[in-house]
Amino acid sequence: MAFSRRLPPSAIDCAHLGELPGVRAEIEKAERVLLLGSSEGWPAGLRRPSAEINPLPGAQDRATAQLLGTRLPFVEPAFDLVLITDYWRALPERTLCRVLAEALRCGGRLLLLSGVSTSPLPAPDPALARALERNDRPFWEFTVGLAREFHQFRFTQTDRGAAAGADSRVVRALTAQVRPWTRSSLTDVFSAK
C-alpha cells in the first residue's frame, strides 16, 4: 500500500494514447484487452479494455482490480493484447521484469507504452522502489525460473506517434517478448557426468 499511495494518478493514465495510431490499430484488432495502469483519459470512440489492473487505492470496481502483487488473477492466455501505461516507469527493474513476464503469460501480445500518461515519471522513484523491496522476493521465485533483468526480454519498436508537434524520432510503444533463455536446475548440475 505504501507504493500505491505514493504513485501519482497522472503518472499512469492514458491521456496521450490517442496520439499512437499503431497502438490504436492494435487495440481495434484485439478482441480482449488487458490494461495495466489507469484507463483515465482513454480515447473516446475506442473500445474500453476488457479488464484493468490499476494499482491506485480506490480503483476497484467490477472492471478494475488493484494490483497487489505481480501474479495476475487470469488463466493464461486470457487476452489478445496487454498494454502497460507509463506505470512501468515507477517499478524497479526486478519488479518490472516479473510484471512483464506475468503480462506475457496472460496475453498473446504485450505493448509497453511510453509518454501516454499526463506526467510520466522520468525514472523509478527511490522511495517507491523501497516500498516494494520488502516483498520483492516472493516465495515462488525460488521454485520457478523468472525473468528478472531486461536482457531476458526482446523489445521491438511498434509506434513512434504521429501527433502534431510530436517528435517522430521518439519511440512511444514497444512490443515485449521473452527471449529464449536457458535455465539449469540443481538436478541438471548434480546429474552432469
N, C-alpha and C positions, 0 to 999 in steps of 0.2 A: 504493500500500500504506500510506503514511503516513496517509491518510484513513481507511481501513477499520480500521487498528489503533487509532485514537483514538475510533472510534464505539462507544458502549456498547450491548451487545445489548438492554438494556431500553428503549432509545430507538426501536427499530424492530420490536418484536414485535407480536403480535395479542391481547394479554391481555384487552382490553375489547371485542373485535369482537362478542361475543355480546350486547352492550347495544344494538346497532343493528339493529332489526327490518327497516328498509328495506333496509339493505345485505345482511342475511341473505337476504331475499327475492330480491334481485338475483343473489346467488351461487347460490341454488337454481334460478333460471330459466336461468342460463348453462350452456352445455354445456362450454365450455373457459374456465378462469380462469387468468390470469397474476397472480402476486403479486410486487410489488417491495417488498422488506423481508424480515422473518423470519416464518415461519409458527409460531414458538414461541408457544404459548398459543392456537392455533387452536381454536375451539369444537368440543367433542365432538358427534358427530351431524351435523356439516356436512361435505359432501364436500370433500376437500382440494383445493388448487389443482392444476391440470394442470401448471403449471411455476412455479418460484420463482426470482427473481433476488435473491440475498442477498449484500450487499457484505462480510459479515464473513469474516475469514480462517478457513479450515477448514470453511466451509459447503458445500463442493462434494460432491455425490454425484449419483446418477442423476436425482434430481428437482430439484436446485438447481444454480445456477451463480453464481459470484462476479461481481458487476457491476464490470467493469474499465474501462468507458467508458460513453458514452451511446448507442452503437449496439447494439441488441439482436439476438441471433442468430436471428431469426424472420422467416419470409416473411410479408408483410402480406396480409390480416389473419388472423393465426393464432389469435386468441382472441375470444370474445364479450365478455369483461369483463376489464379490467385494474384491479387495486387497488394503491394505493400507501399503505403504512402511514405512520406519523409519520416515517419515513425522510426524507420530503421536507423536513422542518424543518432537517435538517443541511446541506442544499445551498444554496449561494449562488444568488441569483435567476437569473443567466445559465445556470448548470448545470441548475437545476431546470426552466427553460423548455425546454431541449433534451431533458431526460428526459420531460417531459410530451408534447412533440411526437412523440418516438420511441414512447412508450407508445400514443399515439393511432394511430400508423402500424400498430402490431402488433395493436390490438384495436378492436372496434366501439364500446365504451363504456369510459370511464375514470372511476373514483371515487377521489378524493383524500380520505383518511381523517384525522381529527383526534381525538386523545385515545384512540386504541385501544391505544397502547403502555403499558407499565408506567410508564415515566418519559420522556415525550416531551421533547425539547429545547425550551426556550422560544423559541429563535431560532438561526440558524446560528452555530455556534461559530467565532470568527475563526480559530483555529488549524486547524480542519477546512477552512475555506474557503481558507486559504493553502496547504494541502496539495493542493488541486485547481487552484490558479491556474496553475501551470506548464503544465498540459495543458488549460487552459480554452479554447483556440482551435485546435481540430483543423483540419487542412489542408482538409478537405472543406467547412468552413464558408464558405470564400471562393468556392465554386462553386455552392453550394446555399443558397437562401433559408431561414433558420431563425428560428423564434420564439425571441426572446431576452429578452422582457420580459413581465410579467404582463398588460399591457393587450392583448396579442395573443391572449389566451385569454378565453373566456366561462366563468365559474364559476356553477353553479346549485345551490342548496340541495337536498340529497337526503334527508338524515336528521338529526334533532335528537337521537335517542336517547331511550329510554323507560325506562331502568333506575331502580330505586328510588333516590331521592336525587339523581338526575341533574338538572341544571338544563336544563329543556326549552327555554330560550331559546338555548342554545349549539348552534351548528351543528356536527355531528360528521362529516358527509360531504358532499362537493361533487362534482357532475359537472363534468368539464372538457372543453371543446371548443375547437378552434382557431377564432378569429374570421376571417372572410374579410378578408384583408389584402393590399392592392395593393402589389406589389413591382415596381420597374422595374429593368431591366438596363442595362448600358452601351450595348447596341445600341439600346435604346429612346431613350436620351439622344442618341446620335450621329445617329440617323436622323430625329429630330424636325426639321420644317421650319418 
